[in-house]
Amino acid sequence: MSEPTRAPRKRRLFFALWPSDGLRQRIALDHEALIRDSRGRPTASRNLHITVLFVGEVEEPQVSLVVDSGAAITTPRFQLVLDSIDTLSPSKVLCLESSRAPPSALLELAERLRFSLLDKGIKLKQQVMRPHLTLARRLPRPMHRSAPASYTWDVVEFVLVESTLAASGSEYEIIGRWPLAASGQ
């Protein structure tokens, strides 16, 4: 009797902007009371990020194609100002975002990643980009207000992250990291 064939292992991946340890800690501390008042499930400060492009579940052999897509991208560095609190509906997510339009370099990064992945045969779901940093999930009610502080973030790199589900929520591991180009490069 032959052994049943196993389905290839799938890995859940996304490209993101990953703040420095200091910025993540500052944001978590500055919003501690707001997160508590939201009565939502807080995001661990070590997991604070902005998703650039959600890839989704890919089979193990495709992971190298996703990594290659990240490595092939060259876009300029940019500044991102995070200064507004909102609740994303219908997901009931409390987030920190910018009151300004996304920088063109961020939109360019997302589009170049998308086209590179599609060229390599990676299927993607249609996504609308709304750059935000999730502070808490499962809010019982919406919250809209100014952030207690404004953060100007000099974005100099992007990362590829693997997400795994654990009893405590999602666990993230950075599996690729690429610099953005300095001006004039």
Number of C-alpha atoms within 10 A of each C-alpha: 3 4 5 6 6 6 7 10 10 14 17 17 23 20 26 21 22 24 22 14 11 9 16 18 16 15 22 20 13 13 18 14 10 19 21 12 11 21 14 19 16 19 19 16 16 15 17 23 21 19 22 24 22 19 22 16 19 18 12 12 11 16 17 10 17 22 17 15 19 22 15 11 17 16 20 19 20 18 15 19 18 22 18 20 24 20 21 18 9 7 10 18 26 30 23 27 24 22 12 11 10 16 13 11 15 21 16 15 21 21 15 18 23 19 13 19 20 13 11 13 11 18 14 14 8 7 8 7 14 15 23 22 25 23 27 22 20 14 20 11 12 14 17 12 11 13 20 13 12 15 19 12 14 12 18 18 18 22 23 26 23 20 18 13 10 8 6 6 12 13 15 18 13 15 11 16 18 15 16 19 15 11 9 5 8
